């Protein structure tokens, strides 16, 4: 059996440390989630984030806007929240309706309140090695590797996927841990051979069960970022990742489950960013 990289265990440790940080603050942090439209997955994610805020003892407020919301109206709302000193973090849930420019919106969030870590300034700081906030999912991946004492320094890491949200920042964070990093994508040649040669495989391809047994070896550490609902003969949808867990798990050294892996860490690292934002905004001006 492989070493199972359990996100629940690692997230619990993160929350324990956050409780100590919160106890040192003289105020209650507040984060505002903005949900535009009625995408079911987005609604589920936002509810989970709001619930976790309550459990940790700080304020999580969700502003729900209709799918017809104009870009100008959303930008005006962001300007208002940027100026509101009672708000320490702002998160616009993605994806956005087609009439709204995602990059324009992300760029309009005050960098010091950008708890998703996706503002160009924060991405630039990440590349420079002095990140204010680390994008939540990639940060969760690295946190899991550290928790389970998976060696990263000097190892060959392959990131499959080049999105701004996961693939690129994951590569930057692994590089910061002294891994030798390669980014692969849909146009990469000999992908299976590259994956099989890697020590650490981060899969964020967005394709269910894309990675099979022929992508890995006995020493592989596999981190599955994907999450998909698939029809199941039982009549209930089955949650699967970008990795064919049943085929891959018996072969590799370590692997994350889906669900119960990286997804748990994404919210944990978001909560960590909120506390960091609150602490930074309360410090010397």
Secondary structure as UniProt FT lines:
FT   STRAND          3..5
FT   HELIX           7..23
FT   STRAND          30..36
FT   HELIX           40..56
FT   STRAND          59..65
FT   TURN            67..68
FT   HELIX           71..83
FT   TURN            85..86
FT   STRAND          89..92
FT   TURN            98..99
FT   HELIX           102..108
FT   HELIX           111..113
FT   TURN            115..116
FT   HELIX           120..128
FT   HELIX           136..147
FT   TURN            148..149
FT   TURN            153..154
FT   STRAND          156..160
FT   TURN            164..166
FT   HELIX           167..176
FT   TURN            177..178
FT   STRAND          180..184
FT   TURN            186..187
FT   TURN            189..190
FT   HELIX           191..197
FT   STRAND          200..203
FT   TURN            208..209
FT   HELIX           213..215
FT   TURN            218..219
FT   STRAND          221..224
FT   STRAND          228..230
FT   TURN            233..234
FT   STRAND          238..240
FT   HELIX           245..248
FT   TURN            249..251
FT   STRAND          254..256
FT   HELIX           262..282
//
